[in-house]
C-alpha cells in the first residue's frame, strides 16, 4: 500500500483539535464546580441558547460514518443515497409539529420517562431503555472505528491506538464538563468538520478536472441515476426503499435521548422548535456535501487512471476518502491533518453526545426510581456512567473492526433493526388512545425479534444475492501515478513504500470479495456487498433475508404497531388504562389545527421530573395565538 504519511504540520493540526476539545471540558468543569446537580450536568439548568444547541444536534447526527461511509457508498454504488436526505428532512420537520409539543411540556430528562408516565408501568420503560443502551453502544463502536481506519490509511498509527485516543478524549471532557462541555465542543467541531469537507470539495474538484468533468465522469458511469422507481423491496437502493426507510428511520433520531436532551435544555418550547428548524437544513446540507465527496473521488481516480481498490492501494472501501485526501493534499502541509481532524471531530461530537445521553438514561431510568440518593451523589454516578459506557464503546469498536462491508450498511442495518421497534412503541403510545403497556411490550418484543432475525439472517445466510457495484475506474495508470507520487514524496522528505500490484488473477487476498470489472474475474479486498447479484438460488424463507437494509427500521416499526394495536384492544380496560390527554398526540390537532372552526382543547396537568405540576395548553391553542399575533402585526 502506498502512503502519504503525515507531516509535522498535520500532527500539529490534529493535536490541537483533540486538546481544544478537552480544554473546553476542563473550562466548564472549573466554571460549574459549584453547580454539581443532575439538572446542570444533563440539561445545563434548561438555560441553553437554541443556536449552539442546534449545531450540537447536527454534529451529533453527523458522525464519521457520514464522512467515510456515505462517500464510499457513492463511489461504489452511485449518488442515489442522497435521497436519504429527503426522508430525513421531512421527518425532522414533522417532529417539530408532533414530538416537541408532546415532549417539551413534560420536562423529562430521559425520553423513556415518557413511557412511565403514559402507562404508569416500568415494563415498557425498561424494554425501551434496554433497546436504547444496546443500539447506542453499537453506534458508539461504529463512530470510534470510522476515524481509526481513516488515520491508518494515511499513517502507520494502528486502529487500536486511534480508538483509544478518541474514546479517552470524549470520556474526559464529557465526564468533567457535562452537557455544557458537550455542546460548546460540538460547536467547535462543527466548524472543523465543515472546513474539512469544503477544503476537500474544492481541491478534489480542481484535481478531478473541474465541476464539468466531475459531472461528466459520474454521469457516464451512471452514478447520477438517482430515480429508480422499482417497487421491489429487495433491491438495495431504490427511490421507494430509501425514501420510506429514511423517513421512518429518522424518527429514531428525533425520538433519541440525545435529541430530547438537547431541546429540553432550552428555556422555551419556541426555542426547542427552533433547534430542529435549524438542525434539519444544516444536517441535510452537510450530509449532501459529504456524499458529493464520493462523486469527486470517482472522478479523480478516473482522471488519474488508478482505482485504489482494485490496485490494492487500500484494503477497505471505507478508506477511499482519506486516501484521496492524503493524495491531493500531499504538497500542502496541514490540510491532510485538517481532514483527519474533521473525521475525529465528527466522532468526538457523536461519542460525547451518546455518553451524555447514556449517562442520563442510567441515572434517570435505572438509579433514581429505585435508589434513594442525593442529587450530588447522582451527579457522581452520572460521571462514573460516562466512563463505564466509554469502555463499552471501545469494546464494541474492536468487534466492529472485524465485520465486513460498507460502514454505512453495517450501521444502518444494525441500528435500523434495533431502533425500529422502539419507534413503533413511541408511535403506539403517542397516537393510539387505547394502547396498553401489554400491547406496547408484546409488540416491541416481537418487532425486535423479527427485525434482528432478518438482519442476522442476511448476514449469515450463504449465497444471497449481492448488489453489483457500478463500473470502477481503470488501473492502467497505477504504476505511473504511484511512481510520480513516490518521487514527489521523496523530494519532500517523506518516505513511502511502493506496492502497486494490478489485479489480474483470482488469487485470494482477504476475507471480502468484489468483482474486478476490468476482466470479469473475482478478486479479494475488504469490500463486501459487491459480488455480482445472483438471480437464482434463493427460495423459501431465504427470500426474506434479501430485504433492503434501508427498510429494517420500517419493518420493526410496522410489526410493533401491527402486533401492539390488537393486543392493546384485547387487554384495554377503560377504568384502568385510560390515558391522560397530556401523553397523547392528536395528528389532527397539531397538523390541522389552523383550519377554520377548529377549537383548542383545554389545558391538562402533568407531573414533571421534579414533582411540580405543569399546566400547558395544547399546541393547537398555542399556534392559533401565534397566528393572531402575526395578524395584528
Secondary structure, DSSP 8 states (H G I E B T S, - for coil): -------HHHHHHHHHHHHHHHHHHHHHHHHTTT---HHHHHHGGG-B-HHHHHHHHHHHH--HHIIIIIHHHHHHH-GGGGGHHHHHHHHHHHHHHHHHHHHGGGT-SSTTHHHHHHHS-HHHHHHHHHHHHHHHHHHHHHHHHHHHHHHHHHSS--HHHHHHHHHHHHHHHHHHHHHHHHHHHHHHHHHHHHHHHHHHHHHHHHHTT-HHHHHHHHHHTTTT--------TTSSS-HHHHHHHHHHHTHHHHTSHHHHHHHTTBSSHHHHHHHHHHHHHHHHHHHHHHHHHHHHHHHHHHHHT--TTTTTS-SSGGGHHHHHHHHHTTTSTTHHHHHHHHHHHHHHHHHHHHHHHHHHHIIIIIITTTS---HHHHHHHHHHHHHHHHHHHHHHHHHHTT--S-HHHHHHHHHHHHHHHHHHHHHHHHH-TT--HHHHHHHHHHHHHHHHHHHHHHHH-TT------------TTHHHHHHHHHHHHHTTT-----------S----SS-EEE-TTTS-EEE-S--SBS---SSS--GGGGGGGS-GGGHHHHHHHHHHHHHHHHHHHH--HHHH---GGG---HHHHHSTTSTT------EEEE-TTS-EEEE--HHHHHHHHHHHHHH-
